[in-house]
Amino acid sequence: MAYVALYRKYRSQSFGELMGQDAVTTVLQNSLRTGKIAHAYLFYGARGCGKTSTARLLSRALNCEASDGPTPEPCGVCRLCVAIRNGACMDVVEIDAASETGVDNVREKIIENVQYVPTEARYKVYIIDEVHDLSTKAFDALLKTLEEPPPHVVFVLATTEQHKVPITIRSRCTQFQFKRGSLTDLSAAVQRVIDQEGFSAEPEAVRAIARCAEGSWRDALSLLEQVLAYSSGTILEATVQDALGTVGSETLAQTVATIAANDWAATLAVAGKLIDSGKDVRQLITSLSGYLRDLLLIASGAVRAAEQELGPERVQALSTQASLFTSGKLLTMLGMLAAAEKETRLSNQHRWLLERTLCSLMPVNMEAAEAQRQPAITARADAPRVNQHASAPSSVTSTPVSEGTSPFAAVREALRQSPTVPPKPTPAPPTSAPQPQSLQPAVSRPVEPTSEDISDGIPERFAGEITLDVVRRAWPRVLKLIEKVSPSAAGYLKQAEIAALEPNTVVLAWDDSFPRERIMGRGKPLVEKKLNEALQAEGYRIRARADGEISPRAAPPPVDVPADPVAAPLELVGAMPDPIRSEAAPVVPSVPSGPTMLEEVLDIFGGEVIKSEPKKPTH
């Protein structure tokens, strides 16, 4: 007879031998005992947890000839039980969805044959392994049959990725989650197989095999088979280390001891010894992480959980080293090892990477790194930040209006003081009527850095206040940042001109429509990201100026407007000249005491005055 692998030889042959899945076996046995059998089951969980074995046990329990109907305890010796165990039963069909994913496979093997009654068994059972690999069309074709199958058909779907199975399929199945095996259960299963194979093993060796299995029953037996082939009779912990390439607990304890003692020479010597032994660095880091995790259980006070998982003797041996570290420090060390394990996938310099990682785990180096990091964290916490998304205040602080001042001046001053509306430049008064000094508002502005003060590195805040001039001076930096990522986008932006600055929006203008469409299409997110990075701000966006648009921030063109808007209303709207007035007696405008109402309106709301030609009379 050909050799049979251990995971096949010792596959569970009854629900009692299915270890670690008590909830699943209890529900299935009760359903079989009461005759409440579902038409479809969905088994999901990690690899090697017994999903396929349970599906075969269920098919044997449905078709066992030792009873008159479905039984919770199949005999295992009748003709159908033996045929199902050997895979020779015609009414139990196993389908590998990983290799038969198409809709044609589902039609040929399931839909066309499901209508026929079983040839020799009570139920026709379809076991679909890795069902999540079926295509969308295959799931759609299976849906109707799965929803209302014939009474003699039972579906058992098995998968390791339950979330990939469509919800329409899941909702029509009775779902069971298979759990990973605990370290204690895996050790017991490994010890049982060792005894039946005629070998003996040390408890630490059995525990090392169970730890390497990572919760998988099948992996535990596969690793044991490799160790048995390497061993001569008695399985020692050193035998497991040599056969599987793991690191022994003594080596790990020595490594942690040198790290806790801040001994540079001893730590580097241990790292070199581990590398020279031919161990895989990723396996070394994984083993060290598991060792520190055991120390964390003890240091955090979870002694009872540690004893159930590791055993009292192991907990007592680790208690001495666990007292050298705090829970927080062990947690930080685990995070550093996780980062180092990720870095090993991207680098081939594993020797210096392991040496650097072990030296970084020393308490003295961890404290030094924390001391260097603390001032930067404190500085960032104390630095003032401008909230670009601050909500508008519910009320605007009123500004006292002096006698003889236009009411629009108070509105303009209130808007200038509002944090959500950027201040607008005050237009210069007419040269013929200078504004009195007492009526000119004094607005304090923060000092902005000059071009000489801005270095190549980005400062903590580019400017105290983002104005149009600040954006224009920061624009070369924006182009430089974009050029590192996309030189073509930087070339398109060099053809643009900063036209205006709206609230949280920079208006750009191009003479050509092609670069404008390229930037405002796919390149807009990149430009906005680098713009905020250069300004050290948040929420700023870009907008392309439309053809013929005049920026609201641009100063209005000079218009010959009379000082008194009431004295000449017809000239403002472009109407006919006033026939009452005489050219010999022109109206002399009075000298205003301040900005006119029209100038105030234009200053606050923007816009311009359009003069039209007088309409010619038609004859």
Beta strands, then each sheet from edge to edge (+ up, - down):
strand 1: 40-45
strand 2: 92-96
strand 3: 124-129
strand 4: 153-159
strand 5: 174-178
strand 6: 200-201
strand 7: 234-235
strand 8: 497-502
strand 9: 505-509
strand 10: 541-544
sheet 1: 2+ 3+ 4+ 1+ 5+
sheet 2: 6+ 7+
sheet 3: 8+ 9- 10-
end
